[in-house]
Amino acid sequence: MHVAIVTVGDELLSGDTTNTNATWLCARLDERGVIVERVTTVPDRIEDISRVVNEYRADYDAVIVTGGVGPTHDDVTMDGVAAAIGRTTAPNEAALSWLTEHGGYSADDLTEGTTDLPAGAEMIPNDVGVAPGAIVEDIYVLPGVPAEMKAMFERIEGHFEGKPTYSTVVAIDEPESTLLDRFTALREQFPVGVGSYPGEHVRVKLTGADPEVVEAAAAWLAERSDVLEDEPTEE
């Protein structure tokens, strides 16, 4: 399964808020064997949300959109997602029922627009907040508040399934540039992904579907490299 993530918010683009949602979602999806192909941040603008979501839903199995969900003036994500699939937004009866039965609100308590979702969308309950999420076709819309986003993802994570992978890390005390030929030879011999992360030393992450193949690749690389013995090798 291949997925794109779209995070919405002027505050993300200005640097006022750190985009922890994208990092958290990528990690959770990776644990489920789902491949994240794109992470894109767009402003609180209907046209930008609509254009990017429409483009990504054509290329990937699902699009997860976070941020800009709610009834305030700059919460336009639901409108942007609706526009991406040629729909409008409308009050969602399931959302209203959830908020009145489980959230402790009355209809009069709610700000106008709180329950507006793309027409025909499935509501995702918000267990720790007010604004509901939505599933519409292959698009999943979640709030931007991290606690709300995480709780809501827990409800829908079963929709995201991929082929589990195994990874291990080899820490090498050599310049990254000296490893390029070894990486080429490694890929030729083993069906593994190779990620190289330089710092005080180079951490080489090997990933594949077969743990035995990954471990064999790690052993091959370690035998031909100056390995840091005290570096943890499992991830």
Backbone as numpy.savetxt, mean C-alpha at the origin, in Angstrom:
# Nx Ny Nz CAx CAy CAz Cx Cy Cz
-0.85 -11.10 -7.48 -1.69 -9.91 -7.48 -0.81 -8.67 -7.48
-1.13 -7.73 -8.37 -0.36 -6.50 -8.51 -1.25 -5.31 -8.16
-0.72 -4.43 -7.32 -1.52 -3.36 -6.72 -0.81 -2.03 -6.87
-1.59 -0.95 -6.97 -1.07 0.41 -6.91 -1.67 1.10 -5.69
-0.89 1.97 -5.05 -1.35 2.74 -3.91 -1.32 4.22 -4.28
-2.42 4.91 -3.99 -2.51 6.34 -4.23 -2.80 7.02 -2.89
-1.89 7.88 -2.45 -2.11 8.62 -1.22 -2.48 10.05 -1.60
-3.49 10.58 -0.92 -4.05 11.88 -1.27 -3.81 12.87 -0.14
-3.33 14.06 -0.48 -3.21 15.09 0.55 -2.18 16.15 0.23
-2.60 17.41 0.26 -1.66 18.52 0.08 -0.58 18.49 1.16
-0.95 18.05 2.37 -0.01 18.04 3.48 1.13 17.06 3.27
0.89 16.01 2.47 1.95 15.06 2.14 2.94 15.68 1.16
2.42 16.43 0.21 3.26 17.04 -0.82 4.05 18.23 -0.29
3.54 18.89 0.74 4.26 20.03 1.32 5.28 19.59 2.36
5.23 18.32 2.76 6.14 17.83 3.77 5.66 18.04 5.19
4.44 18.56 5.35 3.91 18.77 6.69 3.59 17.45 7.39
3.27 16.42 6.60 2.94 15.11 7.15 3.77 14.04 6.46
4.33 13.13 7.25 5.10 12.02 6.69 4.16 10.94 6.20
4.45 10.42 5.03 3.57 9.45 4.40 3.81 8.04 4.95
3.44 7.84 6.21 3.63 6.52 6.83 2.62 5.50 6.31
1.48 5.96 5.82 0.46 5.02 5.34 0.97 4.17 4.19
1.67 4.79 3.26 2.17 4.04 2.10 3.16 2.98 2.54
4.07 3.34 3.44 5.07 2.38 3.92 4.40 1.21 4.63
3.43 1.52 5.48 2.74 0.46 6.23 1.98 -0.47 5.29
1.27 0.11 4.33 0.51 -0.71 3.39 1.43 -1.58 2.54
2.54 -1.03 2.08 3.48 -1.82 1.28 3.98 -3.02 2.07
4.30 -2.80 3.34 4.80 -3.90 4.16 3.74 -4.97 4.38
2.52 -4.55 4.66 1.45 -5.51 4.89 1.11 -6.30 3.62
1.10 -5.63 2.51 0.79 -6.30 1.25 1.91 -7.25 0.87
3.15 -6.85 1.11 4.29 -7.72 0.82 4.21 -8.99 1.65
3.79 -8.87 2.90 3.62 -10.05 3.75 2.61 -11.03 3.16
1.66 -10.51 2.43 0.61 -11.35 1.85 0.97 -11.82 0.44
2.19 -11.55 0.02 2.63 -11.97 -1.30 2.11 -11.12 -2.43
1.60 -9.92 -2.10 1.06 -9.00 -3.10 2.17 -8.07 -3.56
2.27 -7.84 -4.85 3.31 -6.99 -5.42 2.76 -5.57 -5.59
3.38 -4.62 -4.92 3.01 -3.21 -5.09 3.86 -2.63 -6.20
3.22 -2.20 -7.27 3.92 -1.70 -8.45 4.10 -0.18 -8.45
3.19 0.53 -7.81 3.23 1.99 -7.82 2.79 2.55 -6.47
3.45 3.61 -6.04 2.98 4.43 -4.92 3.04 5.87 -5.40
1.90 6.52 -5.46 1.80 7.88 -5.99 1.06 8.76 -5.02
1.54 9.99 -4.83 0.86 10.96 -4.00 0.30 12.07 -4.88
-0.96 12.41 -4.67 -1.61 13.45 -5.45 -2.23 14.48 -4.51
-2.46 15.70 -4.99 -3.05 16.73 -4.14 -4.54 16.52 -3.94
-5.11 17.31 -3.05 -6.56 17.25 -2.80 -7.28 17.94 -3.96
-7.28 17.26 -5.10 -7.88 17.82 -6.31 -8.57 16.71 -7.07
-9.84 16.88 -7.32 -10.65 15.82 -7.92 -10.06 15.35 -9.24
-9.63 16.28 -10.08 -9.13 15.92 -11.39 -7.89 15.03 -11.31
-6.99 15.35 -10.39 -5.77 14.55 -10.25 -6.08 13.17 -9.71
-6.95 13.10 -8.72 -7.33 11.80 -8.15 -7.97 10.93 -9.23
-8.90 11.51 -9.95 -9.62 10.78 -10.99 -8.68 10.26 -12.07
-7.78 11.10 -12.51 -6.88 10.72 -13.61 -5.96 9.58 -13.20
-5.34 9.69 -12.02 -4.39 8.68 -11.58 -5.09 7.36 -11.27
-6.23 7.42 -10.58 -6.96 6.19 -10.26 -7.43 5.50 -11.53
-7.93 6.25 -12.47 -8.41 5.68 -13.73 -7.26 5.00 -14.49
-6.10 5.63 -14.48 -4.94 5.06 -15.16 -4.49 3.77 -14.49
-4.41 3.78 -13.15 -3.88 2.63 -12.44 -4.85 1.45 -12.43
-6.14 1.70 -12.39 -7.07 0.58 -12.36 -7.05 -0.19 -13.67
-6.58 0.45 -14.74 -6.46 -0.24 -16.03 -5.23 -1.14 -16.07
-4.24 -0.84 -15.21 -2.97 -1.55 -15.27 -2.78 -2.58 -14.17
-3.53 -2.45 -13.06 -3.28 -3.30 -11.90 -4.56 -3.99 -11.43
-4.38 -5.00 -10.61 -5.52 -5.78 -10.13 -6.38 -4.99 -9.16
-5.77 -4.06 -8.43 -6.52 -3.25 -7.48 -5.77 -1.95 -7.22
-6.52 -0.95 -6.82 -5.95 0.34 -6.43 -6.43 0.65 -5.02
-5.49 0.96 -4.13 -5.83 1.38 -2.77 -5.59 2.88 -2.68
-6.61 3.62 -2.28 -6.52 5.07 -2.16 -6.70 5.44 -0.69
-5.79 6.24 -0.15 -5.91 6.67 1.24 -5.84 8.18 1.32
-6.62 8.75 2.26 -6.59 10.18 2.51 -7.71 10.93 1.82
-8.06 12.08 2.37 -9.07 12.93 1.77 -10.47 12.37 1.88
-10.72 11.58 2.94 -12.03 10.96 3.12 -12.73 11.65 4.29
-13.90 12.19 4.05 -14.65 12.88 5.10 -15.51 13.99 4.52
-16.15 14.77 5.38 -17.09 15.77 4.90 -16.55 17.19 4.79
-15.25 17.42 5.06 -14.74 18.78 5.03 -14.43 19.23 3.60
-14.13 20.51 3.44 -14.03 21.09 2.10 -12.91 20.47 1.26
-11.84 19.99 1.89 -10.74 19.43 1.12 -10.76 17.90 1.06
-11.83 17.31 1.54 -11.98 15.85 1.45 -12.73 15.50 0.18
-11.97 15.36 -0.91 -12.59 15.19 -2.23 -12.27 13.84 -2.85
-11.70 12.92 -2.07 -11.28 11.64 -2.63 -12.45 10.84 -3.18
-13.56 10.78 -2.44 -14.71 10.02 -2.93 -15.21 10.57 -4.26
-15.21 11.89 -4.41 -15.62 12.50 -5.68 -14.64 12.14 -6.79
-13.35 12.14 -6.47 -12.35 11.80 -7.48 -12.44 10.36 -7.92
-12.67 9.46 -6.97 -12.81 8.04 -7.32 -14.08 7.81 -8.12
-15.16 8.45 -7.72 -16.41 8.33 -8.48 -16.22 8.80 -9.91
-15.53 9.92 -10.08 -15.30 10.46 -11.42 -14.45 9.50 -12.26
-13.52 8.79 -11.60 -12.65 7.87 -12.33 -13.42 6.74 -12.99
-14.57 6.38 -12.42 -15.36 5.28 -12.98 -16.69 5.76 -13.56
-16.79 7.08 -13.76 -17.97 7.63 -14.41 -19.22 7.61 -13.56
-19.06 7.78 -12.25 -20.21 7.80 -11.35 -20.23 9.11 -10.57
-21.29 9.30 -9.82 -21.38 10.40 -8.88 -21.37 9.83 -7.47
-21.31 10.70 -6.48 -21.44 10.26 -5.09 -22.88 10.44 -4.63
-23.24 9.64 -3.64 -24.61 9.70 -3.11 -24.59 9.20 -1.68
-25.55 9.63 -0.84 -25.62 9.10 0.53 -25.74 7.58 0.52
-24.97 6.94 1.36 -24.94 5.48 1.42 -25.69 5.02 2.66
-26.75 4.25 2.45 -27.61 3.84 3.56 -26.87 2.93 4.54
-26.00 2.08 4.04 -25.26 1.19 4.93 -24.33 1.98 5.84
-23.73 3.03 5.30 -22.86 3.88 6.10 -23.65 4.59 7.19
-24.81 5.09 6.83 -25.65 5.77 7.82 -26.09 4.79 8.91
-26.47 3.60 8.51 -26.90 2.60 9.49 -25.78 2.24 10.44
-24.58 2.06 9.91 -23.45 1.72 10.75 -23.18 2.82 11.78
-23.18 4.06 11.34 -22.86 5.16 12.24 -23.94 5.37 13.30
-25.17 5.10 12.96 -26.23 5.28 13.95 -26.35 4.08 14.89
-26.06 2.88 14.38 -26.21 1.68 15.20 -24.96 1.33 15.99
-23.78 1.64 15.42 -22.53 1.25 16.08 -21.69 2.45 16.50
-21.85 3.56 15.83 -21.03 4.72 16.14 -21.62 5.64 17.19
-22.87 5.42 17.53 -23.50 6.24 18.54 -23.95 7.60 18.06
-24.11 7.75 16.74 -24.54 9.02 16.18 -26.00 8.93 15.76
-26.63 10.09 15.67 -27.92 10.18 15.01 -27.69 10.86 13.66
-28.63 10.74 12.78 -28.48 11.35 11.46 -28.25 12.85 11.58
-28.87 13.48 12.58 -28.73 14.93 12.76 -27.35 15.32 13.27
-26.63 14.36 13.89 -25.29 14.64 14.41 -24.25 14.74 13.31
-24.50 14.10 12.18 -23.49 13.95 11.15 -23.44 15.15 10.22
-22.22 15.58 9.93 -22.04 16.67 8.98 -22.49 16.22 7.60
-23.13 17.11 6.87 -23.61 16.77 5.53 -22.45 16.26 4.68
-22.67 15.15 4.02 -21.64 14.55 3.16 -20.85 13.44 3.81
-21.03 13.23 5.10 -20.25 12.20 5.80 -20.46 10.82 5.19
-21.68 10.51 4.80 -21.98 9.16 4.28 -22.02 9.11 2.76
-21.55 10.16 2.10 -21.55 10.16 0.63 -20.41 9.30 0.10
-20.77 8.28 -0.68 -19.80 7.38 -1.31 -20.11 7.29 -2.80
-19.19 6.81 -3.62 -19.52 6.59 -5.03 -20.75 5.71 -5.16
-21.62 6.06 -6.08 -22.87 5.33 -6.26 -22.58 3.84 -6.47
-23.29 2.99 -5.71 -23.14 1.55 -5.84 -21.97 0.97 -5.08
-21.23 1.80 -4.31 -20.07 1.31 -3.58 -20.48 0.49 -2.37
-19.60 -0.43 -1.99 -19.76 -1.16 -0.73 -19.07 -0.36 0.37
-19.76 -0.11 1.45 -19.21 0.65 2.56 -18.26 -0.21 3.39
-17.13 0.39 3.81 -16.24 -0.26 4.77 -16.40 0.48 6.09
-16.83 -0.19 7.16 -17.01 0.48 8.45 -15.71 1.05 9.00
-15.82 2.16 9.69 -14.68 2.79 10.35 -14.80 2.51 11.84
-14.00 1.59 12.34 -14.11 1.16 13.73 -13.54 2.16 14.73
-12.68 3.07 14.28 -12.04 4.00 15.22 -12.25 5.45 14.84
-13.12 5.70 13.89 -13.41 7.06 13.46 -14.81 7.17 12.93
-15.06 8.21 12.14 -16.41 8.46 11.63 -16.52 8.18 10.13
-15.63 8.76 9.34 -15.77 8.68 7.88 -15.64 7.23 7.40
-16.62 6.72 6.67 -16.54 5.34 6.16 -15.61 5.25 4.96
-15.12 4.04 4.72 -14.38 3.77 3.50 -15.30 3.17 2.46
-14.73 2.78 1.33 -15.57 2.27 0.25 -14.80 1.30 -0.63
-15.52 0.32 -1.14 -15.02 -0.55 -2.20 -15.92 -0.34 -3.40
-15.33 0.05 -4.50 -16.11 0.24 -5.72 -15.32 -0.36 -6.87
-15.87 -1.43 -7.44 -15.17 -2.23 -8.45 -13.84 -2.69 -7.87
-12.71 -2.29 -8.46 -11.40 -2.75 -7.99 -10.64 -1.66 -7.24
-11.38 -0.70 -6.69 -10.78 0.44 -5.98 -11.20 0.38 -4.52
-10.23 0.53 -3.62 -10.46 0.49 -2.19 -10.09 1.86 -1.62
-11.04 2.52 -0.98 -10.82 3.87 -0.47 -10.80 3.84 1.06
-9.69 4.28 1.64 -9.49 4.25 3.08 -9.18 5.65 3.59
-9.45 5.91 4.87 -9.12 7.23 5.44 -7.61 7.46 5.48
-7.23 8.72 5.69 -5.81 9.04 5.79 -5.28 8.99 7.20
-6.15 9.10 8.21 -5.69 9.00 9.60 -5.13 7.60 9.81
-3.86 7.46 10.18 -3.23 6.14 10.22 -3.98 5.10 11.03
-4.47 5.45 12.22 -5.18 4.47 13.04 -6.44 3.99 12.35
-7.15 4.90 11.69 -8.37 4.53 10.98 -8.05 3.69 9.75
-7.01 4.08 9.03 -6.63 3.34 7.83 -6.24 1.91 8.18
-5.44 1.75 9.24 -4.97 0.42 9.62 -6.14 -0.47 10.06
-7.03 0.07 10.87 -8.17 -0.72 11.32 -9.06 -1.12 10.16
-9.23 -0.22 9.21 -10.07 -0.52 8.06 -9.42 -1.56 7.15
-8.09 -1.47 6.99 -7.41 -2.46 6.17 -7.53 -3.85 6.76
-7.53 -3.94 8.09 -7.69 -5.23 8.74 -9.00 -5.90 8.31
-10.00 -5.10 8.03 -11.29 -5.66 7.62 -11.26 -6.22 6.20
-10.39 -5.68 5.35 -10.45 -6.03 3.93 -9.19 -6.76 3.45
-8.23 -7.03 4.34 -6.97 -7.58 3.88 -7.13 -8.93 3.18
-8.22 -9.65 3.49 -8.46 -10.92 2.81 -8.71 -10.78 1.32
-8.98 -9.55 0.85 -9.17 -9.31 -0.58 -7.84 -9.33 -1.33
-6.74 -9.28 -0.58 -5.42 -9.15 -1.21 -4.60 -10.40 -0.93
-4.45 -11.21 -1.95 -3.72 -12.46 -1.81 -2.75 -12.61 -2.98
-1.54 -13.01 -2.67 -0.55 -13.27 -3.71 0.23 -14.52 -3.38
1.28 -14.74 -4.10 2.13 -15.90 -3.88 3.16 -15.57 -2.82
3.16 -16.30 -1.70 4.11 -15.99 -0.62 5.55 -16.07 -1.11
6.38 -15.20 -0.57 7.80 -15.21 -0.91 8.63 -15.34 0.36
9.87 -15.73 0.19 10.81 -15.89 1.29 12.00 -14.99 0.99
12.56 -14.38 2.02 13.73 -13.52 1.80 14.77 -13.72 2.89
16.00 -13.44 2.54 17.10 -13.45 3.50 18.06 -12.34 3.12
18.86 -11.90 4.07 19.78 -10.78 3.85 21.21 -11.23 4.09
22.09 -10.85 3.18 23.53 -11.08 3.34 24.18 -9.70 3.47
24.90 -9.49 4.57 25.59 -8.23 4.81 27.04 -8.35 4.35
27.44 -7.46 3.44 28.76 -7.58 2.80 29.56 -6.31 3.07
30.79 -6.48 3.52 31.67 -5.35 3.84 32.56 -5.03 2.64
31.92 -4.67 1.54 32.62 -4.27 0.32 31.82 -3.14 -0.33
32.45 -2.32 -1.17 31.69 -1.31 -1.91 30.67 -1.96 -2.84
29.53 -1.33 -2.98 28.48 -1.89 -3.82 28.95 -2.09 -5.25
29.77 -1.15 -5.74 30.21 -1.21 -7.13 31.00 -2.47 -7.44
31.65 -3.08 -6.43 32.45 -4.28 -6.67 31.60 -5.54 -6.77
30.31 -5.41 -6.45 29.45 -6.59 -6.40 28.66 -6.82 -7.68
28.73 -5.90 -8.62 27.84 -5.96 -9.79 27.99 -7.25 -10.59
29.24 -7.67 -10.83 29.44 -8.91 -11.59 28.89 -10.11 -10.83
29.05 -10.11 -9.52 28.50 -11.22 -8.73 26.97 -11.23 -8.77
26.38 -10.06 -8.76 24.91 -10.00 -8.85 24.44 -10.59 -10.17
25.15 -10.25 -11.26 24.78 -10.78 -12.58 24.89 -12.30 -12.59
25.98 -12.82 -12.08 26.17 -14.27 -12.04 25.14 -14.94 -11.14
24.83 -14.28 -10.03 23.83 -14.82 -9.10 22.48 -14.97 -9.78
22.05 -13.94 -10.50 20.76 -14.00 -11.19 20.74 -15.06 -12.27
21.88 -15.28 -12.90 21.95 -16.30 -13.95 21.80 -17.71 -13.39
22.21 -17.91 -12.15 22.19 -19.25 -11.56 20.97 -19.53 -10.71
20.37 -18.47 -10.14 19.27 -18.67 -9.20 18.08 -17.77 -9.56
16.86 -18.31 -9.54 15.67 -17.50 -9.82 15.24 -16.70 -8.58
16.03 -15.68 -8.25 15.75 -14.86 -7.07 15.80 -13.39 -7.45
15.09 -12.58 -6.67 15.22 -11.14 -6.78 16.37 -10.67 -5.93
17.09 -9.65 -6.40 18.26 -9.15 -5.69 18.07 -7.65 -5.43
18.05 -7.29 -4.14 17.99 -5.89 -3.77 19.26 -5.51 -3.03
19.88 -4.40 -3.41 21.15 -3.98 -2.81 20.95 -2.64 -2.12
21.31 -2.57 -0.82 21.05 -1.38 -0.02 22.34 -0.95 0.68
23.06 0.04 0.10 24.33 0.47 0.68 24.14 1.35 1.92
25.13 1.34 2.78 25.16 2.15 3.98 26.56 2.02 4.55
26.66 1.75 5.86 27.97 1.45 6.43 28.55 0.19 5.81
27.66 -0.70 5.41 28.01 -1.86 4.60 26.85 -2.09 3.64
26.98 -3.08 2.79 25.94 -3.35 1.79 25.07 -4.50 2.27
23.78 -4.24 2.36 22.83 -5.30 2.71 22.20 -5.79 1.40
22.39 -7.04 1.11 21.85 -7.64 -0.12 20.66 -8.51 0.27
19.49 -8.14 -0.19 18.28 -8.89 0.11 17.94 -9.79 -1.07
17.83 -11.07 -0.80 17.49 -12.06 -1.82 16.08 -12.57 -1.55
15.26 -12.58 -2.57 13.86 -12.94 -2.42 13.45 -13.94 -3.50
12.66 -14.92 -3.09 12.16 -15.90 -4.05 11.03 -16.72 -3.47
10.42 -17.55 -4.30 9.29 -18.36 -3.87 9.72 -19.61 -3.12
10.93 -20.09 -3.37 11.42 -21.34 -2.78 12.49 -21.03 -1.74
12.22 -21.29 -0.46 13.22 -20.98 0.59 14.56 -21.66 0.36
14.54 -22.89 -0.15 15.81 -23.60 -0.37 16.65 -22.93 -1.45
15.98 -22.44 -2.48 16.70 -21.75 -3.55 17.28 -20.43 -3.04
16.49 -19.71 -2.23 16.97 -18.44 -1.67 18.17 -18.67 -0.78
18.11 -19.70 0.07 19.24 -19.99 0.96 20.47 -20.43 0.16
20.25 -21.18 -0.91 21.38 -21.60 -1.75 22.03 -20.39 -2.41
21.20 -19.44 -2.85 21.73 -18.23 -3.47 22.51 -17.41 -2.44
21.99 -17.33 -1.22 22.68 -16.59 -0.16 24.03 -17.23 0.16
24.05 -18.55 0.22 25.30 -19.26 0.50 26.32 -19.03 -0.62
25.83 -19.06 -1.86 26.70 -18.82 -3.02 27.34 -17.44 -2.94
26.53 -16.44 -2.63 27.04 -15.07 -2.54 28.00 -14.91 -1.36
27.64 -15.50 -0.22 28.48 -15.38 0.97 29.86 -16.00 0.76
29.90 -17.11 0.03 31.18 -17.79 -0.23 32.12 -16.93 -1.06
31.57 -16.01 -1.82 32.36 -15.20 -2.75 32.49 -13.74 -2.31
32.15 -13.48 -1.03 32.13 -12.11 -0.56 32.71 -12.00 0.84
33.04 -10.76 1.21 33.53 -10.46 2.56 32.31 -10.18 3.43
31.80 -11.22 4.08 30.54 -11.14 4.81 30.77 -10.70 6.25
29.84 -9.85 6.74 29.85 -9.48 8.15 29.16 -10.58 8.93
29.90 -11.31 9.71 29.36 -12.49 10.39 28.33 -12.13 11.46
28.44 -10.92 12.07 27.54 -10.59 13.16 26.26 -9.90 12.71
26.05 -9.79 11.38 24.84 -9.16 10.86 23.73 -10.19 10.78
22.52 -9.90 11.31 21.40 -10.84 11.16 21.15 -11.10 9.68
20.89 -12.36 9.34 20.69 -12.72 7.94 19.24 -12.96 7.58
18.33 -13.05 8.56 16.93 -13.30 8.25 16.14 -12.01 8.31
15.11 -11.88 7.44 14.19 -10.74 7.46 12.78 -11.21 7.51
